[in-house]
C-alpha cells in the first residue's frame, strides 16, 4: 500500500493584531500663496499666515508680486509693516540692502547724516503702514523752515537739503 497523504486542514487565519497607535508623520504642506482682488488696483497677498496689500494694474502683475512675496517670506525677509517703524526699516533693511550696496562711501556718510538728523527725528517712530501723505508734507514743510535747513556736521558749502527722492525711496 501506499503511504497515506497528509490531509490539509484549512485553519482560519487569526485576526491581525492591531499595531500600536503611531502618530502619522505630518506631510509638509507646500501651499501656494493666494491673492484677493479688493477693488480698483488693490490686491491682498497671503502666504504662510503673512499678508500684504499691494497696488497692481493687472492680475498678471498681482501674480508676479505674489511670487516675489513668497520668496521674501521663505527667505525671512518679509516683515509685516504694522510691526516695523520707519526707523527700524531704515536701519535694519534699507541701509544694509540699498545704501551700503549701491552707493559710494561718501554718499553713504551723507545719507546717514540726513537720516539721523532729519528723517528719524521726524518720522522714525511711525509704523510703516501708518505713514500718510500728510506726514511727508509736514516733514517737507519743516525742512523749508528757517533753522532746519542748516545741516549739522557736514562740511560747509555742502547742499544741506534732504532730497525728496531720498525720503520717497526710504
TIPABA-101912 format. One record per atom (N, C-alpha, C, O): x, y, z; residue number from 1; residue in one letter. Coordinates in steps of 0.2 Angstrom, whole numbers, plus 5000, padded with zeros to 4 digits. Layout:
      x      y      z     n   res
      X      Y      Z   NUM     a
...
//
This chain:
      x      y      z     n   res
   5004   4994   5000     1     x
   5000   5000   5000     1     x
   5004   5006   5000     1     x
   5010   5006   5002     1     x
   5001   5011   4998     2     x
   5005   5017   4998     2     x
   5004   5021   5004     2     x
   4999   5020   5008     2     x
   5008   5025   5005     3     x
   5008   5029   5011     3     x
   5002   5034   5011     3     x
   5001   5037   5005     3     x
   4998   5035   5016     4     x
   4993   5040   5016     4     x
   4995   5047   5015     4     x
   5000   5049   5018     4     x
   4992   5051   5011     5     x
   4994   5058   5010     5     x
   4991   5062   5016     5     x
   4986   5060   5018     5     x
   4995   5066   5018     6     x
   4993   5070   5024     6     x
   4987   5074   5022     6     x
   4987   5077   5016     6     x
   4982   5075   5026     7     x
   4976   5079   5024     7     x
   4977   5086   5026     7     x
   4980   5088   5032     7     x
   4976   5090   5022     8     x
   4977   5098   5023     8     x
   4971   5100   5027     8     x
   4965   5099   5024     8     x
   4972   5103   5032     9     x
   4966   5106   5036     9     x
   4967   5113   5035     9     x
   4972   5117   5036     9     x
   4961   5116   5033    10     x
   4961   5123   5032    10     x
   4959   5126   5039    10     x
   4954   5125   5042    10     x
   4964   5131   5041    11     x
   4963   5134   5048    11     x
   4962   5141   5046    11     x
   4966   5144   5042    11     x
   4957   5144   5049    12     x
   4955   5151   5048    12     x
   4961   5155   5050    12     x
   4964   5154   5056    12     x
   4963   5160   5047    13     x
   4968   5165   5048    13     x
   4966   5169   5055    13     x
   4960   5171   5055    13     x
   4971   5170   5059    14     x
   4969   5173   5065    14     x
   4968   5181   5063    14     x
   4972   5183   5059    14     x
   4964   5184   5067    15     x
   4964   5191   5066    15     x
   4970   5195   5067    15     x
   4974   5193   5072    15     x
   4972   5199   5063    16     x
   4978   5203   5064    16     x
   4978   5207   5070    16     x
   4973   5210   5072    16     x
   4984   5207   5073    17     x
   4985   5211   5079    17     x
   4986   5218   5077    17     x
   4990   5219   5073    17     x
   4981   5222   5080    18     x
   4982   5229   5078    18     x
   4989   5232   5080    18     x
   4991   5231   5086    18     x
   4992   5236   5076    19     x
   4999   5239   5078    19     x
   4997   5244   5083    19     x
   4992   5247   5083    19     x
   5002   5245   5087    20     x
   5001   5251   5092    20     x
   5000   5257   5088    20     x
   5003   5259   5083    20     x
   4996   5261   5091    21     x
   4994   5268   5088    21     x
   5001   5272   5087    21     x
   5004   5273   5092    21     x
   5002   5274   5081    22     x
   5008   5278   5080    22     x
   5005   5284   5076    22     x
   5000   5284   5073    22     x
   5008   5290   5078    23     x
   5006   5296   5075    23     x
   5009   5296   5068    23     x
   5015   5295   5067    23     x
   5005   5298   5064    24     x
   5007   5298   5057    24     x
   5011   5304   5056    24     x
   5010   5310   5058    24     x
   5016   5303   5052    25     x
   5020   5309   5051    25     x
   5016   5314   5047    25     x
   5013   5313   5042    25     x
   5017   5321   5049    26     x
   5014   5326   5045    26     x
   5017   5327   5039    26     x
   5023   5328   5039    26     x
   5013   5328   5034    27     x
   5016   5330   5027    27     x
   5017   5337   5028    27     x
   5014   5341   5030    27     x
   5023   5339   5025    28     x
   5025   5346   5024    28     x
   5020   5349   5019    28     x
   5020   5347   5013    28     x
   5017   5354   5021    29     x
   5012   5357   5016    29     x
   5016   5362   5012    29     x
   5020   5366   5015    29     x
   5015   5362   5006    30     x
   5018   5366   5001    30     x
   5013   5370   4998    30     x
   5012   5370   4992    30     x
   5010   5374   5002    31     x
   5004   5378   4999    31     x
   5007   5384   4995    31     x
   5011   5388   4997    31     x
   5003   5385   4990    32     x
   5005   5391   4986    32     x
   5001   5397   4989    32     x
   4996   5396   4992    32     x
   5004   5403   4988    33     x
   5001   5409   4991    33     x
   4994   5410   4987    33     x
   4993   5407   4982    33     x
   4991   5415   4989    34     x
   4985   5417   4986    34     x
   4984   5425   4986    34     x
   4988   5428   4990    34     x
   4980   5427   4981    35     x
   4979   5434   4981    35     x
   4971   5435   4981    35     x
   4968   5431   4978    35     x
   4969   5441   4983    36     x
   4962   5443   4983    36     x
   4961   5450   4980    36     x
   4965   5454   4983    36     x
   4957   5450   4975    37     x
   4956   5457   4972    37     x
   4952   5461   4977    37     x
   4946   5458   4979    37     x
   4954   5467   4979    38     x
   4950   5471   4984    38     x
   4946   5477   4981    38     x
   4943   5481   4984    38     x
   4947   5477   4974    39     x
   4944   5483   4971    39     x
   4949   5488   4968    39     x
   4954   5489   4971    39     x
   4947   5491   4962    40     x
   4952   5495   4959    40     x
   4959   5491   4958    40     x
   4958   5486   4955    40     x
   4964   5494   4959    41     x
   4971   5491   4958    41     x
   4973   5487   4965    41     x
   4979   5485   4965    41     x
   4969   5487   4970    42     x
   4971   5484   4976    42     x
   4971   5476   4976    42     x
   4965   5474   4975    42     x
   4976   5473   4979    43     x
   4976   5466   4980    43     x
   4979   5464   4987    43     x
   4983   5467   4989    43     x
   4976   5459   4990    44     x
   4979   5457   4996    44     x
   4982   5450   4995    44     x
   4979   5445   4992    44     x
   4989   5450   4996    45     x
   4993   5444   4995    45     x
   4993   5440   5002    45     x
   4993   5443   5007    45     x
   4993   5433   5002    46     x
   4993   5429   5008    46     x
   4998   5423   5006    46     x
   4998   5420   5001    46     x
   5002   5422   5011    47     x
   5006   5416   5011    47     x
   5009   5414   5018    47     x
   5012   5419   5021    47     x
   5008   5408   5020    48     x
   5010   5406   5027    48     x
   5008   5410   5032    48     x
   5013   5412   5037    48     x
   5002   5413   5032    49     x
   5000   5417   5038    49     x
   5002   5424   5037    49     x
   5000   5428   5042    49     x
   5006   5426   5032    50     x
   5008   5433   5031    50     x
   5003   5436   5026    50     x
   5001   5433   5022    50     x
   5002   5443   5027    51     x
   4998   5446   5022    51     x
   5001   5453   5020    51     x
   5005   5455   5024    51     x
   4999   5455   5014    52     x
   5002   5461   5012    52     x
   4997   5464   5007    52     x
   4995   5460   5002    52     x
   4996   5470   5007    53     x
   4992   5473   5002    53     x
   4996   5477   4997    53     x
   5001   5481   4999    53     x
   4994   5476   4991    54     x
   4998   5479   4985    54     x
   4994   5483   4980    54     x
   4988   5482   4980    54     x
   4997   5487   4976    55     x
   4993   5490   4971    55     x
   4996   5487   4964    55     x
   5002   5487   4963    55     x
   4992   5484   4960    56     x
   4994   5481   4954    56     x
   4989   5483   4948    56     x
   4983   5482   4950    56     x
   4991   5485   4943    57     x
   4986   5487   4937    57     x
   4983   5481   4934    57     x
   4977   5481   4931    57     x
   4986   5475   4934    58     x
   4983   5469   4931    58     x
   4984   5463   4936    58     x
   4988   5463   4940    58     x
   4980   5458   4934    59     x
   4981   5451   4938    59     x
   4988   5448   4937    59     x
   4991   5446   4941    59     x
   4991   5449   4931    60     x
   4997   5446   4930    60     x
   5002   5450   4934    60     x
   5007   5447   4937    60     x
   5002   5456   4935    61     x
   5006   5460   4940    61     x
   5005   5458   4947    61     x
   5010   5457   4951    61     x
   4999   5456   4949    62     x
   4997   5454   4955    62     x
   5000   5447   4957    62     x
   5003   5446   4962    62     x
   5000   5443   4952    63     x
   5003   5436   4952    63     x
   5011   5437   4953    63     x
   5014   5433   4956    63     x
   5014   5441   4949    64     x
   5021   5442   4949    64     x
   5023   5445   4956    64     x
   5028   5443   4959    64     x
   5019   5449   4959    65     x
   5020   5452   4966    65     x
   5019   5446   4971    65     x
   5023   5446   4976    65     x
   5015   5442   4970    66     x
   5014   5436   4974    66     x
   5020   5432   4974    66     x
   5022   5429   4979    66     x
   5023   5430   4968    67     x
   5029   5426   4968    67     x
   5034   5429   4972    67     x
   5038   5426   4975    67     x
   5035   5436   4971    68     x
   5040   5440   4975    68     x
   5039   5439   4982    68     x
   5044   5438   4986    68     x
   5033   5440   4984    69     x
   5031   5440   4991    69     x
   5033   5433   4994    69     x
   5035   5432   5000    69     x
   5031   5428   4990    70     x
   5033   5421   4993    70     x
   5040   5420   4994    70     x
   5042   5417   4999    70     x
   5044   5422   4989    71     x
   5051   5422   4990    71     x
   5054   5426   4996    71     x
   5058   5424   5000    71     x
   5051   5432   4997    72     x
   5053   5436   5003    72     x
   5051   5432   5010    72     x
   5055   5432   5014    72     x
   5045   5429   5010    73     x
   5043   5426   5016    73     x
   5047   5419   5017    73     x
   5050   5418   5023    73     x
   5049   5416   5012    74     x
   5053   5410   5013    74     x
   5060   5411   5015    74     x
   5063   5407   5018    74     x
   5063   5417   5013    75     x
   5069   5419   5015    75     x
   5069   5423   5021    75     x
   5075   5426   5023    75     x
   5064   5424   5024    76     x
   5063   5428   5031    76     x
   5065   5435   5030    76     x
   5067   5438   5034    76     x
   5063   5438   5024    77     x
   5065   5445   5023    77     x
   5058   5449   5023    77     x
   5059   5455   5023    77     x
   5053   5446   5024    78     x
   5046   5449   5024    78     x
   5045   5451   5032    78     x
   5045   5447   5036    78     x
   5044   5457   5033    79     x
   5042   5459   5040    79     x
   5035   5463   5039    79     x
   5035   5468   5035    79     x
   5030   5461   5043    80     x
   5024   5464   5042    80     x
   5025   5472   5044    80     x
   5027   5474   5049    80     x
   5022   5476   5039    81     x
   5023   5483   5040    81     x
   5020   5486   5047    81     x
   5023   5490   5050    81     x
   5015   5483   5050    82     x
   5012   5485   5056    82     x
   5017   5485   5062    82     x
   5016   5488   5067    82     x
   5022   5480   5061    83     x
   5026   5479   5067    83     x
   5033   5483   5066    83     x
   5037   5483   5070    83     x
   5034   5486   5060    84     x
   5040   5489   5058    84     x
   5040   5497   5058    84     x
   5035   5500   5055    84     x
   5044   5500   5062    85     x
   5044   5508   5062    85     x
   5048   5510   5056    85     x
   5052   5506   5053    85     x
   5048   5516   5054    86     x
   5052   5519   5049    86     x
   5059   5519   5051    86     x
   5063   5517   5047    86     x
   5061   5520   5057    87     x
   5067   5520   5060    87     x
   5070   5512   5059    87     x
   5076   5512   5056    87     x
   5066   5507   5061    88     x
   5069   5500   5060    88     x
   5070   5498   5053    88     x
   5075   5495   5052    88     x
   5065   5500   5049    89     x
   5066   5499   5042    89     x
   5072   5502   5039    89     x
   5076   5498   5036    89     x
   5073   5508   5040    90     x
   5079   5512   5038    90     x
   5085   5508   5040    90     x
   5090   5507   5036    90     x
   5086   5507   5047    91     x
   5092   5505   5050    91     x
   5093   5498   5048    91     x
   5099   5496   5047    91     x
   5088   5494   5048    92     x
   5089   5486   5048    92     x
   5089   5484   5040    92     x
   5091   5478   5039    92     x
   5085   5487   5036    93     x
   5085   5485   5029    93     x
   5087   5489   5024    93     x
   5091   5487   5020    93     x
   5085   5496   5024    94     x
   5086   5500   5018    94     x
   5094   5502   5018    94     x
   5097   5502   5013    94     x
   5097   5503   5024    95     x
   5104   5505   5023    95     x
   5108   5499   5021    95     x
   5113   5499   5017    95     x
   5106   5493   5024    96     x
   5110   5487   5023    96     x
   5109   5485   5016    96     x
   5114   5483   5012    96     x
   5103   5484   5013    97     x
   5101   5482   5007    97     x
   5102   5486   5001    97     x
   5103   5484   4995    97     x
   5102   5493   5002    98     x
   5102   5498   4997    98     x
   5108   5502   4997    98     x
   5113   5502   4993    98     x
   5108   5506   5003    99     x
   5113   5511   5003    99     x
   5120   5508   5003    99     x
   5124   5511   4999    99     x
   5122   5504   5007   100     x
   5129   5501   5008   100     x
   5131   5497   5002   100     x
   5136   5495   5001   100     x
   5126   5495   4998   101     x
   5127   5490   4992   101     x
   5128   5495   4986   101     x
   5132   5493   4982   101     x
   5124   5500   4985   102     x
   5124   5504   4979   102     x
   5127   5510   4979   102     x
   5129   5513   4973   102     x
   5129   5513   4985   103     x
   5132   5520   4985   103     x
   5139   5520   4987   103     x
   5142   5515   4990   103     x
   5142   5526   4985   104     x
   5149   5527   4987   104     x
   5150   5528   4994   104     x
   5145   5531   4997   104     x
   5156   5527   4997   105     x
   5156   5528   5004   105     x
   5155   5535   5006   105     x
   5151   5536   5012   105     x
   5156   5540   5003   106     x
   5155   5547   5005   106     x
   5147   5548   5005   106     x
   5144   5552   5009   106     x
   5144   5546   4999   107     x
   5137   5546   4999   107     x
   5133   5543   5005   107     x
   5128   5545   5007   107     x
   5136   5537   5006   108     x
   5133   5533   5012   108     x
   5134   5538   5018   108     x
   5129   5538   5022   108     x
   5139   5541   5020   109     x
   5140   5545   5025   109     x
   5135   5551   5025   109     x
   5132   5552   5030   109     x
   5134   5554   5019   110     x
   5129   5560   5019   110     x
   5122   5557   5020   110     x
   5118   5560   5024   110     x
   5120   5551   5017   111     x
   5114   5549   5018   111     x
   5112   5547   5026   111     x
   5107   5549   5028   111     x
   5117   5544   5029   112     x
   5117   5543   5036   112     x
   5116   5549   5040   112     x
   5112   5549   5045   112     x
   5120   5554   5039   113     x
   5119   5561   5042   113     x
   5112   5563   5041   113     x
   5109   5565   5046   113     x
   5109   5563   5035   114     x
   5102   5566   5034   114     x
   5097   5562   5038   114     x
   5093   5564   5041   114     x
   5098   5555   5037   115     x
   5093   5551   5041   115     x
   5093   5552   5048   115     x
   5088   5552   5051   115     x
   5099   5552   5051   116     x
   5099   5553   5058   116     x
   5098   5560   5061   116     x
   5095   5561   5066   116     x
   5099   5565   5057   117     x
   5097   5572   5059   117     x
   5090   5574   5057   117     x
   5088   5579   5060   117     x
   5088   5571   5052   118     x
   5081   5574   5049   118     x
   5075   5569   5049   118     x
   5070   5570   5052   118     x
   5077   5563   5046   119     x
   5071   5559   5044   119     x
   5069   5555   5051   119     x
   5063   5555   5052   119     x
   5074   5552   5054   120     x
   5072   5548   5060   120     x
   5069   5553   5066   120     x
   5064   5550   5069   120     x
   5071   5559   5067   121     x
   5068   5563   5072   121     x
   5061   5564   5070   121     x
   5056   5565   5075   121     x
   5060   5565   5064   122     x
   5053   5567   5062   122     x
   5048   5561   5060   122     x
   5042   5562   5062   122     x
   5051   5556   5058   123     x
   5046   5551   5055   123     x
   5048   5544   5059   123     x
   5044   5539   5058   123     x
   5053   5543   5062   124     x
   5056   5537   5064   124     x
   5052   5533   5069   124     x
   5052   5526   5068   124     x
   5047   5536   5073   125     x
   5043   5532   5077   125     x
   5036   5529   5074   125     x
   5033   5526   5077   125     x
   5035   5532   5068   126     x
   5029   5530   5064   126     x
   5030   5523   5062   126     x
   5035   5521   5059   126     x
   5024   5519   5062   127     x
   5024   5512   5059   127     x
   5024   5513   5052   127     x
   5020   5518   5049   127     x
   5027   5509   5048   128     x
   5027   5510   5041   128     x
   5020   5510   5037   128     x
   5019   5514   5033   128     x
   5016   5506   5040   129     x
   5009   5506   5037   129     x
   5005   5512   5039   129     x
   4999   5513   5036   129     x
   5007   5516   5044   130     x
   5004   5522   5046   130     x
   5006   5529   5043   130     x
   5004   5534   5044   130     x
   5012   5528   5039   131     x
   5014   5534   5036   131     x
   5010   5537   5030   131     x
   5008   5533   5026   131     x
   5007   5543   5031   132     x
   5002   5545   5026   132     x
   5005   5551   5023   132     x
   5010   5554   5025   132     x
   5002   5553   5017   133     x
   5005   5559   5013   133     x
   5006   5565   5018   133     x
   5010   5569   5017   133     x
   5001   5566   5022   134     x
   5001   5572   5027   134     x
   5008   5572   5031   134     x
   5011   5577   5032   134     x
   5010   5566   5033   135     x
   5016   5566   5037   135     x
   5022   5568   5033   135     x
   5026   5572   5035   135     x
   5022   5566   5026   136     x
   5028   5568   5022   136     x
   5027   5576   5020   136     x
   5032   5579   5020   136     x
   5021   5578   5019   137     x
   5020   5585   5018   137     x
   5023   5590   5024   137     x
   5026   5595   5023   137     x
   5021   5587   5030   138     x
   5023   5591   5036   138     x
   5031   5591   5036   138     x
   5034   5596   5038   138     x
   5034   5585   5035   139     x
   5041   5584   5035   139     x
   5044   5589   5030   139     x
   5049   5592   5032   139     x
   5042   5589   5024   140     x
   5045   5594   5019   140     x
   5044   5601   5021   140     x
   5049   5605   5020   140     x
   5038   5603   5024   141     x
   5037   5610   5027   141     x
   5042   5611   5032   141     x
   5045   5617   5032   141     x
   5044   5606   5036   142     x
   5049   5608   5042   142     x
   5056   5609   5039   142     x
   5060   5613   5041   142     x
   5057   5605   5033   143     x
   5064   5606   5030   143     x
   5064   5613   5027   143     x
   5070   5616   5027   143     x
   5059   5616   5025   144     x
   5059   5623   5022   144     x
   5060   5628   5028   144     x
   5061   5634   5026   144     x
   5058   5627   5034   145     x
   5058   5632   5039   145     x
   5065   5634   5040   145     x
   5070   5630   5040   145     x
   5066   5640   5042   146     x
   5072   5643   5044   146     x
   5075   5639   5050   146     x
   5071   5637   5055   146     x
   5081   5638   5050   147     x
   5084   5634   5056   147     x
   5085   5627   5055   147     x
   5089   5624   5058   147     x
   5080   5624   5051   148     x
   5080   5617   5050   148     x
   5084   5615   5043   148     x
   5086   5610   5042   148     x
   5086   5621   5039   149     x
   5089   5619   5033   149     x
   5097   5619   5034   149     x
   5100   5616   5030   149     x
   5100   5621   5039   150     x
   5107   5621   5040   150     x
   5108   5614   5043   150     x
   5106   5612   5048   150     x
   5113   5611   5039   151     x
   5115   5604   5041   151     x
   5120   5604   5046   151     x
   5125   5608   5046   151     x
   5119   5600   5051   152     x
   5124   5599   5057   152     x
   5129   5594   5055   152     x
   5127   5588   5053   152     x
   5135   5595   5056   153     x
   5140   5590   5055   153     x
   5143   5589   5048   153     x
   5148   5585   5047   153     x
   5140   5593   5043   154     x
   5143   5592   5036   154     x
   5147   5598   5035   154     x
   5147   5603   5038   154     x
   5151   5597   5030   155     x
   5156   5602   5028   155     x
   5152   5608   5025   155     x
   5147   5607   5022   155     x
   5155   5614   5026   156     x
   5151   5620   5024   156     x
   5151   5620   5017   156     x
   5156   5618   5013   156     x
   5146   5623   5014   157     x
   5145   5623   5007   157     x
   5142   5617   5004   157     x
   5141   5617   4998   157     x
   5141   5612   5008   158     x
   5138   5606   5005   158     x
   5130   5607   5005   158     x
   5127   5611   5009   158     x
   5127   5605   5000   159     x
   5120   5605   4999   159     x
   5116   5602   5005   159     x
   5117   5596   5006   159     x
   5113   5606   5009   160     x
   5110   5603   5015   160     x
   5103   5601   5015   160     x
   5100   5600   5020   160     x
   5100   5601   5009   161     x
   5093   5599   5008   161     x
   5093   5591   5008   161     x
   5097   5588   5005   161     x
   5087   5589   5011   162     x
   5086   5582   5010   162     x
   5082   5581   5004   162     x
   5076   5584   5003   162     x
   5084   5577   5000   163     x
   5081   5576   4993   163     x
   5074   5572   4994   163     x
   5074   5568   4998   163     x
   5069   5575   4991   164     x
   5063   5571   4991   164     x
   5063   5564   4989   164     x
   5060   5560   4991   164     x
   5068   5563   4984   165     x
   5069   5556   4982   165     x
   5072   5552   4987   165     x
   5069   5546   4988   165     x
   5076   5554   4992   166     x
   5079   5550   4997   166     x
   5073   5549   5002   166     x
   5072   5543   5004   166     x
   5069   5553   5004   167     x
   5063   5552   5008   167     x
   5058   5547   5005   167     x
   5055   5543   5008   167     x
   5057   5548   4998   168     x
   5052   5544   4995   168     x
   5054   5537   4994   168     x
   5051   5532   4995   168     x
   5061   5536   4993   169     x
   5064   5530   4992   169     x
   5064   5526   4999   169     x
   5062   5520   4999   169     x
   5065   5530   5004   170     x
   5065   5527   5011   170     x
   5058   5525   5013   170     x
   5057   5522   5018   170     x
//
